[in-house]
Each structure stands twice: as C-alpha cells, then as structure tokens.
Amino acid sequence: AVVLSAWMPLGQDWTTSFRGAHSVREYVLVGDPGICGRPWETWGDGGCSGNEDEDDRPPYQRDGWCRIPLPDASRYQIARTDKRWSDERHGRTVAFVRSAIDEGRERPRNGEPAEKRMRHTAGDGHA
C-alpha cells in the first residue's frame, strides 16, 4: 500500500504508524515541514533527537526506510507560509520507501521508482 498524507497537523506525527504497518511499502508527505507534523520525527529535519544515548539517525532511517525528495511535485506547491515577493517555496513533497534490507530487494536508486510511479499514476487516472 501507498499512503498519501497532505498537510499533517502541526505537532502530530503519523509516520510512526505508517512505518509500523506491514502493508505500507511507501508513504508520501505533502506539506511545509515547518508547520506540518514534527520536523525531526515526521520529516527527519532539524539535526537530531537531542538524546545522547540514542542513535542520531532520523526515525525513518532507524526504522529501515529511505527518503526520496520529489522536486518535480514540490515545485508546484503553494503554501500559506510562502511570500509573494520571494521565489523560495516552503511546501515539499517527499516519498519514504522501505529500504532494500527491510524488503529483501534492491534499493531504489536516485528516487527513480517513486518518481516514475508518481508520473505513471498521474497520467493514467489511477491512484
């Protein structure tokens, strides 16, 4: 299964549940990491957990997932935190897929599988 999560509420993190569901092979986050979810837990942004005893890899990596930014989708997002006078955009679209170790198959290279899947499903009307 693929989960699409758009504009997760600030301070909530649903990604732990996504990664914990065995049927989920990929999840896609759409939103502004500054105001959607929790920067570290949801997006893997912001340095580390702050706990010296804990592995400083982002939670998605510790759980065996890979992060694949989707710049072609991000480019067209408009976020409420964007400024009309600025070219900087705050919205992002990022796919997270189970790693090769977790699934026992080859790891995606350079985001190709996720991006191709996104283009394919957008073009044929199937989600």
Secondary structure, 3 states (H helix, E strand, C coil): CEEEEECCCECCCCHHHHHHCCCCCEEEEEECCCCCECHHHHHCCCCCCCCCCCCCCCHHHHCCEEEEECHHHHCCCCCCCCCCCCCCCCCEEEEEEECHHHHCCCCCCCCHHHHHHHHHHHHHCCC
